[in-house]
C-alpha cells in the first residue's frame, strides 16, 4: 500500500523569512507559503512515541507522512485548516525503503 493511498489530507507548508528591521534588532519573522496542497496523513503520537521522540527532538505531538522528496525542513510550519504545526526535526525515511518520509510535528496553540 502506498502513502499516496493513505494521504487523506492536503496541507500548506510555510517557510520562515527573517527580514532586517529598523525597529527591531532581532528582525521581523514572516511566514510565506512554500508549498500548497501537499498530500499527507497526520496522526497524533502515542504516549510512548511522545516520550521516545521528545528525548531527541524536544516536544512533539503528531507524526506526518508524505511523499519522499517533498521539500519540508525542520522549523517549517504545516497548516491544516485552522491548525498549525511546527516541524520538530528533519524528515526521516523511517521504513528505509524510499517510499515515504515521516516528520515529527508540534501542534501550535494560538494565543
Secondary structure, DSSP 8 states (H G I E B T S, - for coil): --HHHH--EEEEEEEEEEE--SS-TT-EEEEEEEEEEEEEEEEE--HHHHHHHHHHHSS--EEEEEETT----TT-EEEETTEEEEE-S--B-TTSSSSEEEEEEEEE---
